[in-house]
Every structure is written in structure tokens, then in C-alpha cells.
Amino acid sequence: MSNRAQIVVLAKRPRPGRVKTRLTPPYTPSEAAELAAGALADTLAAVRAAPAAARVLAFDDDADVPGFDVVRQRGAGLDERLAWAFHDAYALRPLPVVLVGMDTPQLTPALLARAAEALDGHDAVFGPATDGGFWLLGLRRPDPARLLGVPMSRPDTGRAQLGRLRGLSVALLPPLTDVDDAASARLVARLAPGIRFAATLARLGAGAATLAGFDVRAAG
């Protein structure tokens, strides 16, 4: 397994009304935030268990996360936040970058290791999402121009992003399902019943839950 790449997680602090808003309804904003907290915890745990030269959390808030360098997100749209997360991680360490979000809690250390290995022999690695987007992007030499202006959160986002990689050798990973709405949340929980996200979904059921807070330091 290669450990020459660094892994970056782009994430938001799970706050009611600010994350996973498409889960509401049927879930309350607090329940949606609790599900987001579970997804983030699962993602950080998978990254911690994967071989990597370094681990970076590109966060929208200040945080102290053991095992991760934390950088603040920059930019307005998602394309800008992605581009600058790549840029800032590479500025810390000029090493290949594998980037994931917090929407695929079913990702595994093995998939992350496969992505890092792919950058040993390719310029880029791409993990498509079943909704037409992408769940992972890795670049041996990050360049903001590869991301800036890509239309995000659309059925053609993945195709547009792949178009920006034209001229590079690209390795493809298996597609994963993003947690976007209640149906996709149930699907992901069925596919990965052992993760924290699935346990949270099962506990919430149709009842109400209140998110008192999320300590990102304890995630995973």
C-alpha cells in the first residue's frame, strides 16, 4: 500500500439547519445534524485507519482533531472550497492529495488506500457518485484551475469534473452513494450496517432527537 499521499476531508461542523438540509423532512434539523455527525465520525475513522503521509481536515470552523492538521475552508461556492482545500494541503506538504467529503460514511480504509496507490502511476484518481457527482478526487499535483468553475450539486457534476481532468491519466474507483436524502441515507445504512451513521439512523427511527453538540475531537 502506498503511504506517499495525504488524505484531506472537506467537512462542515454538524449544526442544525446548516447540514443535510435535504433530510428535512422527514428528519428534524437536529436529527439531520446528528446524522451528519455520524457520517463525519465514520469518515474520520476510515481516514485514520488508511495509510497516508498526512491527514488534513479542511473545516468550516476552528477545531483540534487528533491525527489531523486542520485548515480553514476558503471560498464561496463548493468548487472554490474544493480548489483551495487542495491548494492549502499541498502548500503544507507538496505531496499528492486525495480528497473526500463527509457524505459517504460507507467509505473504507481499503478504498482510500486504493486511491492513494493509484496516484503512484496516474495523475488523478476519481470516484464517481451514483447521483452523477463524485465522492473522491485525487491529484498528484493539485491545480485550482482543475476545479474552479465546475458546476456543483448537479447530475452532470461528475462529467464536468472529469472533463477538467482532460490531458491527465485518470484512475477510476467504484461508485458510491452520497447521503443526500432519506432514501439514500437508508440505502447507505443497509450497505454498511456496522458504521456509526447506520446506528444513528436506526436509533432515530421516526422519533425526535436533539443534537446537543458535536465534539469533532472525539469523532471516530
Summary of the structure (lengths in Angstrom):
residues: 220
radius of gyration: 16.3
end to end distance: 22.4
largest distance: 50.6
contacts: 758
relative contact order: 0.20
helix: 39%
strand: 16%
